[in-house]
Amino acid sequence: MSRQPHTRTTEEPGSTAASHDPQFAAELERRLSVIQAPSYEDPARENLPALDYLLLVALVVLTTIVAYVWGY
């Protein structure tokens, strides 16, 4: 069984084909400028509504009571 030698490219270390694509670079820069803008608000980091906190507390209390009763 013969092994093929590992061929190396002559490109810069860490470079990829996408890093040399002007459309990719332009889109990346556009997206970075959007999220770095001071007025940008990340919807994934919004505070949870009070109802969600209330449901969480109710679930924890209910789970604690069920576990306590089940233990007897």
C-alpha positions as CSV (number, residue, x, y, z in Angstrom):
1,M,0.0,0.0,0.0
2,S,1.6,3.2,-1.1
3,R,1.0,6.6,0.5
4,Q,0.6,9.8,-1.4
5,P,2.9,12.5,-0.1
6,H,1.1,15.4,1.5
7,T,1.1,18.3,-0.9
8,R,1.4,21.8,0.4
9,T,0.2,25.0,-1.3
10,T,2.4,28.0,-1.7
11,E,-0.3,30.4,-0.4
12,E,0.1,32.4,2.7
13,P,-0.4,30.5,6.0
14,G,-4.0,30.7,7.2
15,S,-5.3,32.0,3.9
16,T,-8.3,30.4,2.2
17,A,-9.9,30.7,-1.2
18,A,-12.6,32.8,0.5
19,S,-10.1,35.3,1.8
20,H,-9.2,36.2,-1.8
21,D,-12.7,36.6,-3.0
22,P,-13.6,40.3,-3.3
23,Q,-17.4,39.7,-3.0
24,F,-16.9,37.7,0.1
25,A,-14.6,40.3,1.6
26,A,-17.0,43.1,0.7
27,E,-19.9,41.3,2.4
28,L,-17.9,40.5,5.4
29,E,-16.9,44.2,5.8
30,R,-20.5,45.2,5.3
31,R,-21.7,42.8,8.1
32,L,-18.9,43.8,10.4
33,S,-19.7,47.5,10.0
34,V,-23.4,46.8,10.8
35,I,-22.7,45.0,14.0
36,Q,-20.0,47.5,15.1
37,A,-22.2,50.5,14.7
38,P,-23.0,52.2,18.0
39,S,-26.7,52.2,17.2
40,Y,-26.8,48.4,16.6
41,E,-29.0,46.4,19.0
42,D,-28.6,42.7,19.0
43,P,-32.1,41.1,19.2
44,A,-30.6,38.0,20.7
45,R,-29.4,40.0,23.8
46,E,-32.8,41.6,24.6
47,N,-34.1,41.2,28.1
48,L,-36.6,38.5,28.8
49,P,-40.1,39.6,29.4
50,A,-41.4,39.4,33.0
51,L,-43.8,36.6,32.0
52,D,-40.8,34.4,31.1
53,Y,-39.2,35.0,34.5
54,L,-42.5,34.3,36.3
55,L,-42.9,31.0,34.4
56,L,-39.3,30.0,35.2
57,V,-39.9,30.6,38.9
58,A,-43.1,28.7,38.8
59,L,-41.4,25.8,37.1
60,V,-38.6,25.7,39.6
61,V,-41.1,25.8,42.5
62,L,-43.2,23.1,41.0
63,T,-40.2,20.9,40.3
64,T,-39.0,21.3,43.8
65,I,-42.3,20.4,45.3
66,V,-42.7,17.4,43.1
67,A,-39.2,16.2,43.9
68,Y,-39.8,16.7,47.7
69,V,-43.1,14.8,47.6
70,W,-41.7,12.0,45.5
71,G,-38.9,11.6,48.0
72,Y,-41.3,10.6,50.8
